[in-house]
């Protein structure tokens, strides 16, 4: 295992695998949250299931947290390891002429997304953990009704929070526009399907963040 992370190829491969995992989670997270726009009852039911099913809580949730931490740590490690080679390359060639803005600034977009994730945890995950495991209420109910939908809508009342979330999803889109294709390249997926993957990557990288922005704005303006 140590030899895998000691090589640049190994680190990039591990980074790609964590990226795939997080992109699948992101799609699943969006699929659940968009239900809050079209079917609050379904959103409540799915949220309650995800919040109480033992496999999600005690197996998938720890794996997700590990995946997030691993992805960002590996990203910073790769950035540090590549700094010297970048400096040499940029001395010979103009960096902006050989790479996109997104690829040169993945560390900054990733850093902002990390801050955004911490804020998101403070807004939703920590209060949920407190309700279930400290207060001890696993019912998911408030005044006889599921609380998930109302709690989500209340979070998007302040315009500053809506603006912060929208900005976070803009950075997520910028990060994904490069990261999606980079992950496939790192695992050697350069074949006849490359153009199709690039096209799907753009749809995913723009569509998912725009969808989350729509959810935030919808609940803000319809509250």
C-alpha positions in Angstrom: 0.0 0.0 0.0 2.8 2.4 0.9 4.4 1.8 -2.5 1.2 2.9 -4.2 1.2 6.3 -2.6 4.9 6.8 -3.0 4.6 7.2 -6.8 3.0 10.0 -8.6 0.9 7.6 -10.7 -0.3 5.7 -7.6 -1.3 8.9 -5.9 -3.2 10.1 -8.9 -4.9 6.8 -9.2 -6.0 6.9 -5.6 -7.1 10.5 -6.0 -9.2 9.4 -9.0 -10.9 6.6 -7.1 -11.9 8.9 -4.3 -13.2 11.4 -6.9 -15.4 8.7 -8.5 -16.8 7.8 -5.1 -17.6 11.4 -4.2 -19.2 12.0 -7.6 -21.5 9.1 -7.1 -22.4 10.4 -3.7 -23.0 13.9 -5.1 -25.4 12.5 -7.7 -27.2 10.5 -5.0 -27.3 13.5 -2.7 -28.8 15.7 -5.5 -31.4 13.0 -6.3 -32.7 13.1 -2.7 -32.6 16.9 -2.4 -34.4 17.6 -5.6 -37.4 15.6 -4.1 -37.9 18.6 -1.8 -38.9 20.7 -4.8 -41.3 18.2 -6.4 -42.5 15.9 -3.5 -41.9 17.0 0.1 -43.5 13.8 1.4 -41.1 11.7 -0.7 -38.2 13.9 0.5 -39.2 13.3 4.1 -39.6 9.6 3.7 -36.2 9.1 1.9 -34.4 11.5 4.4 -35.8 9.5 7.3 -34.7 6.2 5.8 -31.2 7.5 5.1 -31.0 9.0 8.5 -32.0 5.9 10.4 -31.0 2.8 8.4 -28.1 1.2 10.2 -26.0 0.5 7.1 -26.1 4.1 6.0 -25.4 5.5 9.5 -22.7 3.2 10.6 -21.1 1.9 7.4 -21.7 4.3 4.5 -21.5 7.5 6.5 -18.0 6.8 8.0 -16.8 5.7 4.5 -18.1 9.0 3.1 -16.4 11.1 5.7 -13.1 9.1 5.1 -13.5 9.6 1.4 -13.9 13.4 1.7 -10.9 13.7 4.1 -8.8 11.4 1.9 -9.7 13.3 -1.3 -8.7 16.7 0.1 -5.5 15.5 1.8 -4.4 13.6 -1.3 -5.2 16.8 -3.4 -3.0 18.9 -1.2 -0.2 16.2 -1.2 -0.3 16.1 -5.0 -0.2 19.9 -5.2 2.9 20.0 -3.0 4.6 17.2 -4.8 3.9 18.9 -8.2 5.0 22.4 -7.2 8.7 21.8 -8.2 7.9 20.2 -11.5 5.4 23.0 -12.3 8.0 25.6 -11.5 10.4 24.0 -14.0 7.7 23.6 -16.6 6.4 27.2 -16.2 10.0 28.5 -16.6 10.2 26.8 -20.0 6.7 27.4 -21.1 4.0 29.9 -20.3 1.7 28.0 -17.9 -1.5 29.7 -19.1 -0.8 28.7 -22.7 -0.6 25.0 -21.8 -3.3 24.5 -19.3 -6.7 25.8 -18.4 -7.5 28.2 -15.5 -9.4 25.4 -13.8 -6.5 22.9 -13.9 -4.1 25.5 -12.5 -6.4 26.5 -9.7 -7.8 23.1 -8.5 -6.2 23.6 -5.1 -8.1 26.9 -4.6 -11.4 25.7 -5.8 -10.9 22.6 -3.7 -10.0 24.7 -0.7 -13.2 26.8 -1.0 -15.3 23.6 -1.4 -13.7 22.2 1.8 -14.8 25.4 3.6 -18.2 25.0 2.1 -18.5 21.4 3.2 -17.6 22.4 6.8 -20.3 25.0 6.7 -22.7 22.5 5.3 -21.9 20.1 8.1 -22.5 22.8 10.7 -25.9 23.6 9.1 -27.2 20.1 8.6 -25.1 17.2 9.7 -24.1 18.3 13.2 -27.6 19.3 14.2 -28.9 15.9 12.9 -26.3 14.0 14.9 -27.2 16.0 18.0 -30.9 15.3 17.5 -30.5 11.6 17.0 -27.6 10.6 19.3 -27.5 13.3 22.0 -31.1 14.3 22.3 -32.0 10.7 21.5 -34.8 11.4 19.0 -34.7 8.8 16.2 -38.3 9.4 15.2 -37.6 12.2 12.7 -40.8 13.9 13.8 -41.7 17.3 15.1 -45.2 18.1 16.3 -46.3 14.8 14.7 -44.8 15.6 11.2 -41.5 14.8 9.7 -39.1 17.7 10.3 -36.7 17.3 7.4 -38.5 19.4 4.8 -39.2 22.3 7.1 -35.7 22.3 8.5 -34.3 22.4 4.9 -36.6 25.3 4.0 -35.7 27.3 7.1 -32.0 27.1 6.3 -32.6 28.9 3.0 -34.5 31.8 4.4 -31.4 34.1 5.1 -30.2 35.5 1.8 -26.6 35.4 2.9 -26.7 31.7 3.3 -28.3 31.3 -0.1 -25.6 33.4 -1.6 -22.9 31.4 0.1 -24.4 28.1 -1.1 -24.7 29.4 -4.6 -21.1 30.6 -4.6 -20.0 27.2 -3.2 -21.7 25.4 -6.1 -20.1 27.7 -8.6 -16.7 26.6 -7.3 -17.9 23.0 -7.3 -18.8 23.3 -11.0 -15.3 24.8 -11.8 -13.7 22.0 -9.8 -15.7 19.3 -11.6 -15.1 20.7 -15.1 -11.5 19.7 -14.8 -11.7 17.0 -12.1 -14.2 14.8 -13.9 -12.0 14.2 -17.0 -8.8 14.2 -15.0 -10.1 11.3 -12.9 -10.8 9.2 -16.0 -7.4 10.0 -17.4 -5.7 9.0 -14.2 -7.2 5.5 -14.4 -6.3 5.2 -18.1 -9.7 5.7 -19.6 -8.4 7.1 -22.9 -10.2 5.1 -25.6 -12.9 5.5 -28.2 -15.3 6.7 -25.5 -13.1 9.6 -24.4 -15.2 12.2 -26.3 -18.4 10.9 -24.9 -17.0 11.0 -21.4 -15.9 14.6 -21.9 -19.3 15.5 -23.0 -21.0 13.7 -20.1 -18.4 15.3 -17.8 -19.5 18.8 -18.8 -23.1 18.0 -18.4 -22.5 16.5 -14.9 -20.1 19.3 -13.8 -22.5 22.0 -14.8 -25.8 20.3 -14.3 -25.4 19.0 -10.7 -24.2 22.3 -9.2 -26.9 24.3 -11.2 -29.5 21.8 -9.8 -28.3 22.5 -6.2 -28.4 26.2 -6.9 -32.0 25.8 -8.2 -33.0 24.0 -5.0 -31.5 26.7 -2.7 -33.2 29.5 -4.7 -36.5 27.7 -4.9 -36.8 27.3 -1.2 -35.7 30.9 -0.6 -38.2 32.5 -2.9 -41.1 30.1 -2.1 -40.8 30.1 1.7 
